[in-house]
């Protein structure tokens, strides 16, 4: 099953994609993770992308499309995959159609005020990728997975979040209409608990 997860930043795309990855035995393809790894390693693509991400803007299409196309050609994608964070624009979706067949586009719908609360409290480990929320940290900023420090990413600061939501509304939200016209859209309200939301995700995908 080849899936796309849609929704604003902080809607829970990564969380539910990881769970489905385990349940279905298919990889989660997160362009955000790929780009952050490139930034950490200070590759040419990473340094180019960093300027956009730090400002809460979208990375140019040609950079992201090439990364995704190469990733989908790897052997672990043969039985399916979950695209998390791609496509972000209709132009990217049209490019994706030239080299991939999508079975469903799952749209996680969450109000902006809830998104801001979620993201501004998010803390991540840049070493291993572990992610948590300040409400679960009890004042401890040490990563339980690898022992490094948990930090707030620049793109999770409130002023950047608002900009990211504005960019999403202008450039990414039209994807909902795009996949609806193609008969592939499945919309889930992502305002419940993780368990409630995941049950709704599975129901929407007939799993």
ChimeraX attribute file (.defattr): number of C-alpha atoms within 10 A of each C-alpha:
attribute: neighborCount
match mode: 1-to-1
recipient: residues
	/A:1	15
	/A:2	18
	/A:3	21
	/A:4	24
	/A:5	24
	/A:6	27
	/A:7	25
	/A:8	24
	/A:9	20
	/A:10	22
	/A:11	24
	/A:12	23
	/A:13	23
	/A:14	20
	/A:15	14
	/A:16	22
	/A:17	25
	/A:18	17
	/A:19	13
	/A:20	20
	/A:21	16
	/A:22	11
	/A:23	10
	/A:24	13
	/A:25	13
	/A:26	20
	/A:27	21
	/A:28	22
	/A:29	24
	/A:30	18
	/A:31	19
	/A:32	16
	/A:33	13
	/A:34	15
	/A:35	23
	/A:36	18
	/A:37	16
	/A:38	18
	/A:39	19
	/A:40	13
	/A:41	12
	/A:42	13
	/A:43	13
	/A:44	10
	/A:45	15
	/A:46	18
	/A:47	16
	/A:48	17
	/A:49	21
	/A:50	19
	/A:51	14
	/A:52	13
	/A:53	19
	/A:54	14
	/A:55	15
	/A:56	22
	/A:57	19
	/A:58	19
	/A:59	17
	/A:60	12
	/A:61	15
	/A:62	10
	/A:63	14
	/A:64	21
	/A:65	19
	/A:66	10
	/A:67	15
	/A:68	18
	/A:69	15
	/A:70	9
	/A:71	15
	/A:72	18
	/A:73	12
	/A:74	9
	/A:75	8
	/A:76	13
	/A:77	17
	/A:78	13
	/A:79	12
	/A:80	20
	/A:81	23
	/A:82	27
	/A:83	24
	/A:84	25
	/A:85	19
	/A:86	21
	/A:87	23
	/A:88	22
	/A:89	19
	/A:90	18
	/A:91	14
	/A:92	18
	/A:93	17
	/A:94	12
	/A:95	16
	/A:96	17
	/A:97	11
	/A:98	9
	/A:99	10
	/A:100	13
	/A:101	12
	/A:102	17
	/A:103	15
	/A:104	21
	/A:105	25
	/A:106	22
	/A:107	25
	/A:108	22
	/A:109	16
	/A:110	19
	/A:111	12
	/A:112	17
	/A:113	9
	/A:114	13
	/A:115	19
	/A:116	21
	/A:117	13
	/A:118	18
	/A:119	20
	/A:120	21
	/A:121	16
	/A:122	21
	/A:123	22
	/A:124	20
	/A:125	22
	/A:126	18
	/A:127	15
	/A:128	12
	/A:129	16
	/A:130	15
	/A:131	15
	/A:132	16
	/A:133	16
	/A:134	16
	/A:135	10
	/A:136	10
	/A:137	14
	/A:138	8
	/A:139	8
	/A:140	11
	/A:141	16
	/A:142	15
	/A:143	22
	/A:144	13
	/A:145	12
	/A:146	12
	/A:147	12
	/A:148	16
	/A:149	15
	/A:150	24
	/A:151	16
	/A:152	17
	/A:153	15
	/A:154	15
	/A:155	19
	/A:156	22
	/A:157	16
	/A:158	15
	/A:159	14
	/A:160	19
	/A:161	23
	/A:162	18
	/A:163	15
	/A:164	21
	/A:165	21
	/A:166	16
	/A:167	16
	/A:168	19
	/A:169	13
	/A:170	11
	/A:171	15
	/A:172	21
	/A:173	19
	/A:174	15
	/A:175	22
	/A:176	19
	/A:177	12
	/A:178	17
	/A:179	20
	/A:180	15
	/A:181	10
	/A:182	10
	/A:183	12
	/A:184	16
	/A:185	23
	/A:186	19
	/A:187	19
	/A:188	20
	/A:189	15
	/A:190	22
	/A:191	16
	/A:192	11
	/A:193	9
	/A:194	13
	/A:195	10
	/A:196	12
	/A:197	18
	/A:198	20
	/A:199	14
	/A:200	17
	/A:201	23
	/A:202	13
	/A:203	12
	/A:204	16
	/A:205	16
	/A:206	7
	/A:207	10
